[in-house]
Amino acid sequence: MARIRLEGTGWHDAKPVRELKVGDVIEWNYGYKSTVLELRPTKTGKQIYVTLESRGTEHIRRMGAERLVAIG
């Protein structure tokens, strides 16, 4: 499994955005965490719209399908 380094928390296991599933928890810099609520790929599949819930608020982020994200 791949590993990436986050600021403030060090090294974490990671996987590409295309392998995420609803319910996965993503960890960001300084220990912030988000839960995946929905995944919608673009027409080409190179990017994915990810709906995240963090601290009671929903956000949509567009990320490259191959981008590595830390799994918390």
CHARMM-style PDB file with segment names, atoms N, HN, CA, C and O in Angstrom:
ATOM      1  N   MET     1       0.844  -1.182   0.000  1.00  0.00      PROA
ATOM      2  CA  MET     1       0.000   0.000   0.000  1.00  0.00      PROA
ATOM      3  C   MET     1       0.885   1.239   0.000  1.00  0.00      PROA
ATOM      4  O   MET     1       1.942   1.257   0.631  1.00  0.00      PROA
ATOM      5  N   ALA     2       0.451   2.266  -0.706  1.00  0.00      PROA
ATOM      6  HN  ALA     2      -0.408   2.251  -1.219  1.00  0.00      PROA
ATOM      7  CA  ALA     2       1.196   3.521  -0.777  1.00  0.00      PROA
ATOM      8  C   ALA     2       1.103   4.263   0.553  1.00  0.00      PROA
ATOM      9  O   ALA     2       0.198   4.025   1.352  1.00  0.00      PROA
ATOM     10  N   ARG     3       2.044   5.155   0.770  1.00  0.00      PROA
ATOM     11  HN  ARG     3       2.780   5.348   0.121  1.00  0.00      PROA
ATOM     12  CA  ARG     3       2.036   5.976   1.984  1.00  0.00      PROA
ATOM     13  C   ARG     3       2.308   7.419   1.592  1.00  0.00      PROA
ATOM     14  O   ARG     3       3.084   7.686   0.674  1.00  0.00      PROA
ATOM     15  N   ILE     4       1.660   8.355   2.296  1.00  0.00      PROA
ATOM     16  HN  ILE     4       1.029   8.138   3.041  1.00  0.00      PROA
ATOM     17  CA  ILE     4       1.922   9.765   2.080  1.00  0.00      PROA
ATOM     18  C   ILE     4       2.131  10.440   3.428  1.00  0.00      PROA
ATOM     19  O   ILE     4       1.683   9.953   4.466  1.00  0.00      PROA
ATOM     20  N   ARG     5       2.821  11.569   3.383  1.00  0.00      PROA
ATOM     21  HN  ARG     5       3.185  11.964   2.540  1.00  0.00      PROA
ATOM     22  CA  ARG     5       3.108  12.305   4.614  1.00  0.00      PROA
ATOM     23  C   ARG     5       2.173  13.504   4.708  1.00  0.00      PROA
ATOM     24  O   ARG     5       2.056  14.289   3.768  1.00  0.00      PROA
ATOM     25  N   LEU     6       1.516  13.635   5.845  1.00  0.00      PROA
ATOM     26  HN  LEU     6       1.612  12.997   6.609  1.00  0.00      PROA
ATOM     27  CA  LEU     6       0.646  14.771   6.105  1.00  0.00      PROA
ATOM     28  C   LEU     6       1.311  15.710   7.098  1.00  0.00      PROA
ATOM     29  O   LEU     6       1.990  15.274   8.028  1.00  0.00      PROA
ATOM     30  N   GLU     7       1.107  17.003   6.888  1.00  0.00      PROA
ATOM     31  HN  GLU     7       0.556  17.357   6.133  1.00  0.00      PROA
ATOM     32  CA  GLU     7       1.668  17.985   7.809  1.00  0.00      PROA
ATOM     33  C   GLU     7       1.006  17.847   9.169  1.00  0.00      PROA
ATOM     34  O   GLU     7      -0.219  17.787   9.274  1.00  0.00      PROA
ATOM     35  N   GLY     8       1.809  17.798  10.182  1.00  0.00      PROA
ATOM     36  HN  GLY     8       2.804  17.847  10.097  1.00  0.00      PROA
ATOM     37  CA  GLY     8       1.293  17.769  11.546  1.00  0.00      PROA
ATOM     38  C   GLY     8       1.012  16.385  12.101  1.00  0.00      PROA
ATOM     39  O   GLY     8       0.882  16.229  13.315  1.00  0.00      PROA
ATOM     40  N   THR     9       0.912  15.360  11.232  1.00  0.00      PROA
ATOM     41  HN  THR     9       1.017  15.487  10.245  1.00  0.00      PROA
ATOM     42  CA  THR     9       0.596  14.029  11.745  1.00  0.00      PROA
ATOM     43  C   THR     9       1.529  12.936  11.234  1.00  0.00      PROA
ATOM     44  O   THR     9       1.506  11.824  11.761  1.00  0.00      PROA
ATOM     45  N   GLY    10       2.343  13.217  10.232  1.00  0.00      PROA
ATOM     46  HN  GLY    10       2.362  14.121   9.803  1.00  0.00      PROA
ATOM     47  CA  GLY    10       3.317  12.230   9.756  1.00  0.00      PROA
ATOM     48  C   GLY    10       2.809  11.339   8.638  1.00  0.00      PROA
ATOM     49  O   GLY    10       1.958  11.740   7.845  1.00  0.00      PROA
ATOM     50  N   TRP    11       3.347  10.107   8.583  1.00  0.00      PROA
ATOM     51  HN  TRP    11       4.038   9.781   9.227  1.00  0.00      PROA
ATOM     52  CA  TRP    11       3.077   9.174   7.491  1.00  0.00      PROA
ATOM     53  C   TRP    11       1.796   8.369   7.721  1.00  0.00      PROA
ATOM     54  O   TRP    11       1.504   7.942   8.839  1.00  0.00      PROA
ATOM     55  N   HSD    12       1.026   8.170   6.619  1.00  0.00      PROA
ATOM     56  HN  HSD    12       1.263   8.517   5.711  1.00  0.00      PROA
ATOM     57  CA  HSD    12      -0.241   7.432   6.670  1.00  0.00      PROA
ATOM     58  C   HSD    12      -0.381   6.544   5.438  1.00  0.00      PROA
ATOM     59  O   HSD    12       0.175   6.843   4.381  1.00  0.00      PROA
ATOM     60  N   ASP    13      -1.129   5.447   5.583  1.00  0.00      PROA
ATOM     61  HN  ASP    13      -1.581   5.205   6.441  1.00  0.00      PROA
ATOM     62  CA  ASP    13      -1.480   4.638   4.425  1.00  0.00      PROA
ATOM     63  C   ASP    13      -2.376   5.477   3.517  1.00  0.00      PROA
ATOM     64  O   ASP    13      -3.163   6.296   3.990  1.00  0.00      PROA
ATOM     65  N   ALA    14      -2.244   5.260   2.196  1.00  0.00      PROA
ATOM     66  HN  ALA    14      -1.605   4.595   1.811  1.00  0.00      PROA
ATOM     67  CA  ALA    14      -3.014   6.054   1.244  1.00  0.00      PROA
ATOM     68  C   ALA    14      -3.486   5.185   0.094  1.00  0.00      PROA
ATOM     69  O   ALA    14      -2.937   4.114  -0.163  1.00  0.00      PROA
ATOM     70  N   LYS    15      -4.524   5.669  -0.600  1.00  0.00      PROA
ATOM     71  HN  LYS    15      -4.969   6.540  -0.391  1.00  0.00      PROA
ATOM     72  CA  LYS    15      -4.976   4.992  -1.809  1.00  0.00      PROA
ATOM     73  C   LYS    15      -5.517   6.037  -2.775  1.00  0.00      PROA
ATOM     74  O   LYS    15      -5.893   7.132  -2.357  1.00  0.00      PROA
ATOM     75  N   PRO    16      -5.560   5.706  -4.070  1.00  0.00      PROA
ATOM     76  CA  PRO    16      -6.069   6.661  -5.061  1.00  0.00      PROA
ATOM     77  C   PRO    16      -7.557   6.942  -4.851  1.00  0.00      PROA
ATOM     78  O   PRO    16      -8.291   6.100  -4.333  1.00  0.00      PROA
ATOM     79  N   VAL    17      -7.983   8.113  -5.252  1.00  0.00      PROA
ATOM     80  HN  VAL    17      -7.387   8.797  -5.673  1.00  0.00      PROA
ATOM     81  CA  VAL    17      -9.383   8.520  -5.101  1.00  0.00      PROA
ATOM     82  C   VAL    17     -10.303   7.531  -5.811  1.00  0.00      PROA
ATOM     83  O   VAL    17     -11.401   7.268  -5.321  1.00  0.00      PROA
ATOM     84  N   ARG    18      -9.889   6.976  -6.949  1.00  0.00      PROA
ATOM     85  HN  ARG    18      -8.997   7.190  -7.347  1.00  0.00      PROA
ATOM     86  CA  ARG    18     -10.749   6.049  -7.704  1.00  0.00      PROA
ATOM     87  C   ARG    18     -11.080   4.782  -6.915  1.00  0.00      PROA
ATOM     88  O   ARG    18     -12.043   4.092  -7.249  1.00  0.00      PROA
ATOM     89  N   GLU    19     -10.301   4.459  -5.870  1.00  0.00      PROA
ATOM     90  HN  GLU    19      -9.519   5.020  -5.599  1.00  0.00      PROA
ATOM     91  CA  GLU    19     -10.544   3.263  -5.059  1.00  0.00      PROA
ATOM     92  C   GLU    19     -11.362   3.537  -3.803  1.00  0.00      PROA
ATOM     93  O   GLU    19     -11.656   2.617  -3.040  1.00  0.00      PROA
ATOM     94  N   LEU    20     -11.736   4.813  -3.583  1.00  0.00      PROA
ATOM     95  HN  LEU    20     -11.497   5.561  -4.203  1.00  0.00      PROA
ATOM     96  CA  LEU    20     -12.539   5.144  -2.400  1.00  0.00      PROA
ATOM     97  C   LEU    20     -13.928   4.547  -2.501  1.00  0.00      PROA
ATOM     98  O   LEU    20     -14.438   4.303  -3.595  1.00  0.00      PROA
ATOM     99  N   LYS    21     -14.528   4.318  -1.358  1.00  0.00      PROA
ATOM    100  HN  LYS    21     -14.114   4.516  -0.469  1.00  0.00      PROA
ATOM    101  CA  LYS    21     -15.896   3.815  -1.279  1.00  0.00      PROA
ATOM    102  C   LYS    21     -16.672   4.690  -0.300  1.00  0.00      PROA
ATOM    103  O   LYS    21     -16.086   5.323   0.578  1.00  0.00      PROA
ATOM    104  N   VAL    22     -17.989   4.722  -0.457  1.00  0.00      PROA
ATOM    105  HN  VAL    22     -18.466   4.208  -1.171  1.00  0.00      PROA
ATOM    106  CA  VAL    22     -18.835   5.480   0.466  1.00  0.00      PROA
ATOM    107  C   VAL    22     -18.603   4.944   1.880  1.00  0.00      PROA
ATOM    108  O   VAL    22     -18.609   3.733   2.104  1.00  0.00      PROA
ATOM    109  N   GLY    23     -18.401   5.852   2.821  1.00  0.00      PROA
ATOM    110  HN  GLY    23     -18.396   6.836   2.640  1.00  0.00      PROA
ATOM    111  CA  GLY    23     -18.141   5.472   4.206  1.00  0.00      PROA
ATOM    112  C   GLY    23     -16.669   5.524   4.584  1.00  0.00      PROA
ATOM    113  O   GLY    23     -16.342   5.505   5.771  1.00  0.00      PROA
ATOM    114  N   ASP    24     -15.759   5.590   3.589  1.00  0.00      PROA
ATOM    115  HN  ASP    24     -16.025   5.606   2.625  1.00  0.00      PROA
ATOM    116  CA  ASP    24     -14.328   5.710   3.898  1.00  0.00      PROA
ATOM    117  C   ASP    24     -14.062   7.034   4.596  1.00  0.00      PROA
ATOM    118  O   ASP    24     -14.753   8.023   4.348  1.00  0.00      PROA
ATOM    119  N   VAL    25     -13.065   7.053   5.463  1.00  0.00      PROA
ATOM    120  HN  VAL    25     -12.504   6.250   5.664  1.00  0.00      PROA
ATOM    121  CA  VAL    25     -12.662   8.272   6.167  1.00  0.00      PROA
ATOM    122  C   VAL    25     -11.324   8.725   5.608  1.00  0.00      PROA
ATOM    123  O   VAL    25     -10.352   7.969   5.604  1.00  0.00      PROA
ATOM    124  N   ILE    26     -11.283   9.975   5.133  1.00  0.00      PROA
ATOM    125  HN  ILE    26     -12.072  10.589   5.136  1.00  0.00      PROA
ATOM    126  CA  ILE    26     -10.054  10.567   4.592  1.00  0.00      PROA
ATOM    127  C   ILE    26      -9.455  11.452   5.663  1.00  0.00      PROA
ATOM    128  O   ILE    26     -10.170  12.200   6.329  1.00  0.00      PROA
ATOM    129  N   GLU    27      -8.143  11.371   5.830  1.00  0.00      PROA
ATOM    130  HN  GLU    27      -7.563  10.763   5.288  1.00  0.00      PROA
ATOM    131  CA  GLU    27      -7.461  12.247   6.788  1.00  0.00      PROA
ATOM    132  C   GLU    27      -6.687  13.305   6.025  1.00  0.00      PROA
ATOM    133  O   GLU    27      -6.038  13.013   5.021  1.00  0.00      PROA
ATOM    134  N   TRP    28      -6.762  14.546   6.514  1.00  0.00      PROA
ATOM    135  HN  TRP    28      -7.289  14.783   7.330  1.00  0.00      PROA
ATOM    136  CA  TRP    28      -6.090  15.680   5.894  1.00  0.00      PROA
ATOM    137  C   TRP    28      -4.975  16.174   6.823  1.00  0.00      PROA
ATOM    138  O   TRP    28      -4.768  15.616   7.901  1.00  0.00      PROA
ATOM    139  N   ASN    29      -4.268  17.208   6.404  1.00  0.00      PROA
ATOM    140  HN  ASN    29      -4.436  17.661   5.528  1.00  0.00      PROA
ATOM    141  CA  ASN    29      -3.220  17.801   7.227  1.00  0.00      PROA
ATOM    142  C   ASN    29      -3.763  18.214   8.594  1.00  0.00      PROA
ATOM    143  O   ASN    29      -4.919  18.617   8.723  1.00  0.00      PROA
ATOM    144  N   TYR    30      -2.921  18.109   9.592  1.00  0.00      PROA
ATOM    145  HN  TYR    30      -1.982  17.782   9.487  1.00  0.00      PROA
ATOM    146  CA  TYR    30      -3.215  18.501  10.971  1.00  0.00      PROA
ATOM    147  C   TYR    30      -4.335  17.670  11.609  1.00  0.00      PROA
ATOM    148  O   TYR    30      -4.939  18.108  12.589  1.00  0.00      PROA
ATOM    149  N   GLY    31      -4.619  16.489  11.074  1.00  0.00      PROA
ATOM    150  HN  GLY    31      -4.128  16.133  10.279  1.00  0.00      PROA
ATOM    151  CA  GLY    31      -5.538  15.566  11.707  1.00  0.00      PROA
ATOM    152  C   GLY    31      -7.006  15.745  11.384  1.00  0.00      PROA
ATOM    153  O   GLY    31      -7.840  15.035  11.946  1.00  0.00      PROA
ATOM    154  N   TYR    32      -7.356  16.667  10.498  1.00  0.00      PROA
ATOM    155  HN  TYR    32      -6.678  17.243  10.041  1.00  0.00      PROA
ATOM    156  CA  TYR    32      -8.759  16.820  10.116  1.00  0.00      PROA
ATOM    157  C   TYR    32      -9.216  15.587   9.352  1.00  0.00      PROA
ATOM    158  O   TYR    32      -8.451  15.004   8.583  1.00  0.00      PROA
ATOM    159  N   LYS    33     -10.472  15.192   9.567  1.00  0.00      PROA
ATOM    160  HN  LYS    33     -11.093  15.666  10.192  1.00  0.00      PROA
ATOM    161  CA  LYS    33     -10.997  13.995   8.919  1.00  0.00      PROA
ATOM    162  C   LYS    33     -12.329  14.293   8.245  1.00  0.00      PROA
ATOM    163  O   LYS    33     -13.104  15.127   8.713  1.00  0.00      PROA
ATOM    164  N   SER    34     -12.584  13.593   7.131  1.00  0.00      PROA
ATOM    165  HN  SER    34     -11.954  12.916   6.751  1.00  0.00      PROA
ATOM    166  CA  SER    34     -13.841  13.715   6.393  1.00  0.00      PROA
ATOM    167  C   SER    34     -14.337  12.326   6.040  1.00  0.00      PROA
ATOM    168  O   SER    34     -13.539  11.417   5.812  1.00  0.00      PROA
ATOM    169  N   THR    35     -15.658  12.159   5.993  1.00  0.00      PROA
ATOM    170  HN  THR    35     -16.305  12.898   6.178  1.00  0.00      PROA
ATOM    171  CA  THR    35     -16.270  10.896   5.602  1.00  0.00      PROA
ATOM    172  C   THR    35     -16.822  11.034   4.188  1.00  0.00      PROA
ATOM    173  O   THR    35     -17.476  12.027   3.869  1.00  0.00      PROA
ATOM    174  N   VAL    36     -16.560  10.038   3.341  1.00  0.00      PROA
ATOM    175  HN  VAL    36     -16.029   9.231   3.601  1.00  0.00      PROA
ATOM    176  CA  VAL    36     -17.032  10.053   1.959  1.00  0.00      PROA
ATOM    177  C   VAL    36     -18.518   9.693   1.944  1.00  0.00      PROA
ATOM    178  O   VAL    36     -18.919   8.647   2.454  1.00  0.00      PROA
ATOM    179  N   LEU    37     -19.336  10.582   1.346  1.00  0.00      PROA
ATOM    180  HN  LEU    37     -19.011  11.432   0.931  1.00  0.00      PROA
ATOM    181  CA  LEU    37     -20.776  10.351   1.243  1.00  0.00      PROA
ATOM    182  C   LEU    37     -21.193   9.924  -0.161  1.00  0.00      PROA
ATOM    183  O   LEU    37     -22.133   9.146  -0.323  1.00  0.00      PROA
ATOM    184  N   GLU    38     -20.487  10.436  -1.184  1.00  0.00      PROA
ATOM    185  HN  GLU    38     -19.723  11.067  -1.053  1.00  0.00      PROA
ATOM    186  CA  GLU    38     -20.864  10.139  -2.568  1.00  0.00      PROA
ATOM    187  C   GLU    38     -19.662  10.328  -3.480  1.00  0.00      PROA
ATOM    188  O   GLU    38     -18.819  11.190  -3.231  1.00  0.00      PROA
ATOM    189  N   LEU    39     -19.581   9.524  -4.538  1.00  0.00      PROA
ATOM    190  HN  LEU    39     -20.267   8.825  -4.741  1.00  0.00      PROA
ATOM    191  CA  LEU    39     -18.523   9.614  -5.544  1.00  0.00      PROA
ATOM    192  C   LEU    39     -19.181   9.688  -6.923  1.00  0.00      PROA
ATOM    193  O   LEU    39     -19.974   8.816  -7.277  1.00  0.00      PROA
ATOM    194  N   ARG    40     -18.854  10.737  -7.711  1.00  0.00      PROA
ATOM    195  HN  ARG    40     -18.210  11.446  -7.423  1.00  0.00      PROA
ATOM    196  CA  ARG    40     -19.395  10.886  -9.059  1.00  0.00      PROA
ATOM    197  C   ARG    40     -18.261  11.170 -10.032  1.00  0.00      PROA
ATOM    198  O   ARG    40     -17.714  12.273 -10.026  1.00  0.00      PROA
ATOM    199  N   PRO    41     -17.893  10.199 -10.870  1.00  0.00      PROA
ATOM    200  CA  PRO    41     -16.822  10.444 -11.844  1.00  0.00      PROA
ATOM    201  C   PRO    41     -17.293  11.376 -12.962  1.00  0.00      PROA
ATOM    202  O   PRO    41     -18.482  11.424 -13.278  1.00  0.00      PROA
ATOM    203  N   THR    42     -16.356  12.113 -13.555  1.00  0.00      PROA
ATOM    204  HN  THR    42     -15.390  12.074 -13.297  1.00  0.00      PROA
ATOM    205  CA  THR    42     -16.666  12.937 -14.716  1.00  0.00      PROA
ATOM    206  C   THR    42     -16.842  12.028 -15.921  1.00  0.00      PROA
ATOM    207  O   THR    42     -16.623  10.820 -15.826  1.00  0.00      PROA
ATOM    208  N   LYS    43     -17.235  12.599 -17.054  1.00  0.00      PROA
ATOM    209  HN  LYS    43     -17.412  13.581 -17.131  1.00  0.00      PROA
ATOM    210  CA  LYS    43     -17.466  11.806 -18.262  1.00  0.00      PROA
ATOM    211  C   LYS    43     -16.219  11.039 -18.693  1.00  0.00      PROA
ATOM    212  O   LYS    43     -16.313   9.891 -19.128  1.00  0.00      PROA
ATOM    213  N   THR    44     -15.059  11.668 -18.575  1.00  0.00      PROA
ATOM    214  HN  THR    44     -14.983  12.601 -18.222  1.00  0.00      PROA
ATOM    215  CA  THR    44     -13.814  11.008 -18.986  1.00  0.00      PROA
ATOM    216  C   THR    44     -13.286  10.056 -17.930  1.00  0.00      PROA
ATOM    217  O   THR    44     -12.490   9.169 -18.241  1.00  0.00      PROA
ATOM    218  N   GLY    45     -13.717  10.225 -16.679  1.00  0.00      PROA
ATOM    219  HN  GLY    45     -14.363  10.945 -16.427  1.00  0.00      PROA
ATOM    220  CA  GLY    45     -13.253   9.383 -15.589  1.00  0.00      PROA
ATOM    221  C   GLY    45     -11.911   9.794 -15.018  1.00  0.00      PROA
ATOM    222  O   GLY    45     -11.389   9.126 -14.126  1.00  0.00      PROA
ATOM    223  N   LYS    46     -11.341  10.888 -15.520  1.00  0.00      PROA
ATOM    224  HN  LYS    46     -11.765  11.431 -16.244  1.00  0.00      PROA
ATOM    225  CA  LYS    46     -10.043  11.344 -15.025  1.00  0.00      PROA
ATOM    226  C   LYS    46     -10.156  12.083 -13.693  1.00  0.00      PROA
ATOM    227  O   LYS    46      -9.192  12.172 -12.933  1.00  0.00      PROA
ATOM    228  N   GLN    47     -11.350  12.611 -13.425  1.00  0.00      PROA
ATOM    229  HN  GLN    47     -12.133  12.539 -14.043  1.00  0.00      PROA
ATOM    230  CA  GLN    47     -11.590  13.302 -12.166  1.00  0.00      PROA
ATOM    231  C   GLN    47     -12.861  12.768 -11.537  1.00  0.00      PROA
ATOM    232  O   GLN    47     -13.723  12.209 -12.216  1.00  0.00      PROA
ATOM    233  N   ILE    48     -12.965  12.949 -10.221  1.00  0.00      PROA
ATOM    234  HN  ILE    48     -12.265  13.403  -9.670  1.00  0.00      PROA
ATOM    235  CA  ILE    48     -14.118  12.449  -9.479  1.00  0.00      PROA
ATOM    236  C   ILE    48     -14.600  13.543  -8.530  1.00  0.00      PROA
ATOM    237  O   ILE    48     -13.809  14.148  -7.806  1.00  0.00      PROA
ATOM    238  N   TYR    49     -15.917  13.787  -8.547  1.00  0.00      PROA
ATOM    239  HN  TYR    49     -16.559  13.296  -9.135  1.00  0.00      PROA
ATOM    240  CA  TYR    49     -16.520  14.690  -7.571  1.00  0.00      PROA
ATOM    241  C   TYR    49     -16.807  13.871  -6.325  1.00  0.00      PROA
ATOM    242  O   TYR    49     -17.544  12.886  -6.375  1.00  0.00      PROA
ATOM    243  N   VAL    50     -16.219  14.284  -5.205  1.00  0.00      PROA
ATOM    244  HN  VAL    50     -15.620  15.084  -5.165  1.00  0.00      PROA
ATOM    245  CA  VAL    50     -16.372  13.555  -3.950  1.00  0.00      PROA
ATOM    246  C   VAL    50     -17.153  14.437  -2.977  1.00  0.00      PROA
ATOM    247  O   VAL    50     -16.728  15.548  -2.658  1.00  0.00      PROA
ATOM    248  N   THR    51     -18.290  13.937  -2.509  1.00  0.00      PROA
ATOM    249  HN  THR    51     -18.635  13.035  -2.768  1.00  0.00      PROA
ATOM    250  CA  THR    51     -19.069  14.646  -1.492  1.00  0.00      PROA
ATOM    251  C   THR    51     -18.577  14.158  -0.140  1.00  0.00      PROA
ATOM    252  O   THR    51     -18.600  12.962   0.152  1.00  0.00      PROA
ATOM    253  N   LEU    52     -18.130  15.107   0.685  1.00  0.00      PROA
ATOM    254  HN  LEU    52     -18.111  16.078   0.448  1.00  0.00      PROA
ATOM    255  CA  LEU    52     -17.533  14.790   1.984  1.00  0.00      PROA
ATOM    256  C   LEU    52     -18.329  15.433   3.103  1.00  0.00      PROA
ATOM    257  O   LEU    52     -18.905  16.507   2.928  1.00  0.00      PROA
ATOM    258  N   GLU    53     -18.361  14.772   4.260  1.00  0.00      PROA
ATOM    259  HN  GLU    53     -17.893  13.899   4.402  1.00  0.00      PROA
ATOM    260  CA  GLU    53     -18.971  15.329   5.463  1.00  0.00      PROA
ATOM    261  C   GLU    53     -17.864  15.502   6.491  1.00  0.00      PROA
ATOM    262  O   GLU    53     -17.152  14.558   6.832  1.00  0.00      PROA
ATOM    263  N   SER    54     -17.738  16.736   6.977  1.00  0.00      PROA
ATOM    264  HN  SER    54     -18.317  17.503   6.700  1.00  0.00      PROA
ATOM    265  CA  SER    54     -16.715  17.031   7.967  1.00  0.00      PROA
ATOM    266  C   SER    54     -17.293  17.977   9.005  1.00  0.00      PROA
ATOM    267  O   SER    54     -17.733  19.077   8.672  1.00  0.00      PROA
ATOM    268  N   ARG    55     -17.292  17.556  10.248  1.00  0.00      PROA
ATOM    269  HN  ARG    55     -16.934  16.662  10.518  1.00  0.00      PROA
ATOM    270  CA  ARG    55     -17.795  18.357  11.362  1.00  0.00      PROA
ATOM    271  C   ARG    55     -19.208  18.880  11.111  1.00  0.00      PROA
ATOM    272  O   ARG    55     -19.507  20.038  11.402  1.00  0.00      PROA
ATOM    273  N   GLY    56     -20.084  18.014  10.564  1.00  0.00      PROA
ATOM    274  HN  GLY    56     -19.841  17.073  10.328  1.00  0.00      PROA
ATOM    275  CA  GLY    56     -21.481  18.363  10.370  1.00  0.00      PROA
ATOM    276  C   GLY    56     -21.795  19.138   9.104  1.00  0.00      PROA
ATOM    277  O   GLY    56     -22.948  19.512   8.887  1.00  0.00      PROA
ATOM    278  N   THR    57     -20.799  19.390   8.262  1.00  0.00      PROA
ATOM    279  HN  THR    57     -19.863  19.086   8.438  1.00  0.00      PROA
ATOM    280  CA  THR    57     -21.005  20.151   7.038  1.00  0.00      PROA
ATOM    281  C   THR    57     -20.619  19.317   5.830  1.00  0.00      PROA
ATOM    282  O   THR    57     -19.612  18.610   5.852  1.00  0.00      PROA
ATOM    283  N   GLU    58     -21.426  19.401   4.766  1.00  0.00      PROA
ATOM    284  HN  GLU    58     -22.245  19.976   4.747  1.00  0.00      PROA
ATOM    285  CA  GLU    58     -21.111  18.688   3.525  1.00  0.00      PROA
ATOM    286  C   GLU    58     -20.364  19.597   2.567  1.00  0.00      PROA
ATOM    287  O   GLU    58     -20.679  20.781   2.446  1.00  0.00      PROA
ATOM    288  N   HSD    59     -19.369  19.036   1.885  1.00  0.00      PROA
ATOM    289  HN  HSD    59     -19.113  18.074   1.983  1.00  0.00      PROA
ATOM    290  CA  HSD    59     -18.573  19.754   0.898  1.00  0.00      PROA
ATOM    291  C   HSD    59     -18.402  18.858  -0.319  1.00  0.00      PROA
ATOM    292  O   HSD    59     -18.384  17.634  -0.198  1.00  0.00      PROA
ATOM    293  N   ILE    60     -18.277  19.471  -1.491  1.00  0.00      PROA
ATOM    294  HN  ILE    60     -18.292  20.466  -1.589  1.00  0.00      PROA
ATOM    295  CA  ILE    60     -17.973  18.717  -2.710  1.00  0.00      PROA
ATOM    296  C   ILE    60     -16.596  19.154  -3.185  1.00  0.00      PROA
ATOM    297  O   ILE    60     -16.327  20.346  -3.332  1.00  0.00      PROA
ATOM    298  N   ARG    61     -15.724  18.174  -3.424  1.00  0.00      PROA
ATOM    299  HN  ARG    61     -15.942  17.205  -3.304  1.00  0.00      PROA
ATOM    300  CA  ARG    61     -14.379  18.445  -3.934  1.00  0.00      PROA
ATOM    301  C   ARG    61     -14.177  17.670  -5.223  1.00  0.00      PROA
ATOM    302  O   ARG    61     -14.580  16.511  -5.323  1.00  0.00      PROA
ATOM    303  N   ARG    62     -13.559  18.300  -6.206  1.00  0.00      PROA
ATOM    304  HN  ARG    62     -13.232  19.242  -6.125  1.00  0.00      PROA
ATOM    305  CA  ARG    62     -13.210  17.615  -7.443  1.00  0.00      PROA
ATOM    306  C   ARG    62     -11.737  17.241  -7.344  1.00  0.00      PROA
ATOM    307  O   ARG    62     -10.878  18.107  -7.174  1.00  0.00      PROA
ATOM    308  N   MET    63     -11.454  15.950  -7.452  1.00  0.00      PROA
ATOM    309  HN  MET    63     -12.151  15.247  -7.590  1.00  0.00      PROA
ATOM    310  CA  MET    63     -10.081  15.465  -7.316  1.00  0.00      PROA
ATOM    311  C   MET    63      -9.743  14.545  -8.478  1.00  0.00      PROA
ATOM    312  O   MET    63     -10.611  13.866  -9.025  1.00  0.00      PROA
ATOM    313  N   GLY    64      -8.474  14.536  -8.843  1.00  0.00      PROA
ATOM    314  HN  GLY    64      -7.769  15.088  -8.398  1.00  0.00      PROA
ATOM    315  CA  GLY    64      -8.001  13.617  -9.864  1.00  0.00      PROA
ATOM    316  C   GLY    64      -8.168  12.183  -9.404  1.00  0.00      PROA
ATOM    317  O   GLY    64      -7.958  11.879  -8.230  1.00  0.00      PROA
ATOM    318  N   ALA    65      -8.543  11.300 -10.311  1.00  0.00      PROA
ATOM    319  HN  ALA    65      -8.714  11.547 -11.265  1.00  0.00      PROA
ATOM    320  CA  ALA    65      -8.806   9.906  -9.971  1.00  0.00      PROA
ATOM    321  C   ALA    65      -7.560   9.197  -9.426  1.00  0.00      PROA
ATOM    322  O   ALA    65      -7.680   8.264  -8.632  1.00  0.00      PROA
ATOM    323  N   GLU    66      -6.380   9.627  -9.843  1.00  0.00      PROA
ATOM    324  HN  GLU    66      -6.282  10.385 -10.488  1.00  0.00      PROA
ATOM    325  CA  GLU    66      -5.133   8.983  -9.411  1.00  0.00      PROA
ATOM    326  C   GLU    66      -4.513   9.617  -8.168  1.00  0.00      PROA
ATOM    327  O   GLU    66      -3.515   9.114  -7.652  1.00  0.00      PROA
ATOM    328  N   ARG    67      -5.096  10.720  -7.681  1.00  0.00      PROA
ATOM    329  HN  ARG    67      -5.907  11.128  -8.100  1.00  0.00      PROA
ATOM    330  CA  ARG    67      -4.558  11.411  -6.498  1.00  0.00      PROA
ATOM    331  C   ARG    67      -4.589  10.492  -5.283  1.00  0.00      PROA
ATOM    332  O   ARG    67      -5.580   9.804  -5.034  1.00  0.00      PROA
ATOM    333  N   LEU    68      -3.508  10.490  -4.544  1.00  0.00      PROA
ATOM    334  HN  LEU    68      -2.704  11.048  -4.747  1.00  0.00      PROA
ATOM    335  CA  LEU    68      -3.446   9.697  -3.316  1.00  0.00      PROA
ATOM    336  C   LEU    68      -4.028  10.499  -2.153  1.00  0.00      PROA
ATOM    337  O   LEU    68      -3.704  11.673  -1.973  1.00  0.00      PROA
ATOM    338  N   VAL    69      -4.886   9.856  -1.370  1.00  0.00      PROA
ATOM    339  HN  VAL    69      -5.149   8.903  -1.516  1.00  0.00      PROA
ATOM    340  CA  VAL    69      -5.436  10.464  -0.163  1.00  0.00      PROA
ATOM    341  C   VAL    69      -5.178   9.532   1.014  1.00  0.00      PROA
ATOM    342  O   VAL    69      -5.205   8.310   0.869  1.00  0.00      PROA
ATOM    343  N   ALA    70      -4.929  10.122   2.182  1.00  0.00      PROA
ATOM    344  HN  ALA    70      -4.907  11.115   2.300  1.00  0.00      PROA
ATOM    345  CA  ALA    70      -4.646   9.338   3.387  1.00  0.00      PROA
ATOM    346  C   ALA    70      -5.938   8.747   3.932  1.00  0.00      PROA
ATOM    347  O   ALA    70      -6.964   9.424   3.993  1.00  0.00      PROA
ATOM    348  N   ILE    71      -5.879   7.493   4.322  1.00  0.00      PROA
ATOM    349  HN  ILE    71      -5.046   6.943   4.271  1.00  0.00      PROA
ATOM    350  CA  ILE    71      -7.021   6.810   4.894  1.00  0.00      PROA
ATOM    351  C   ILE    71      -6.879   6.840   6.416  1.00  0.00      PROA
ATOM    352  O   ILE    71      -5.889   6.358   6.966  1.00  0.00      PROA
ATOM    353  N   GLY    72      -7.889   7.418   7.092  1.00  0.00      PROA
ATOM    354  HN  GLY    72      -8.693   7.809   6.645  1.00  0.00      PROA
ATOM    355  CA  GLY    72      -7.797   7.603   8.538  1.00  0.00      PROA
ATOM    356  C   GLY    72      -8.521   6.588   9.350  1.00  0.00      PROA
ATOM    357  OT1 GLY    72      -8.505   6.656  10.579  1.00  0.00      PROA
TER     358      GLY     72
END
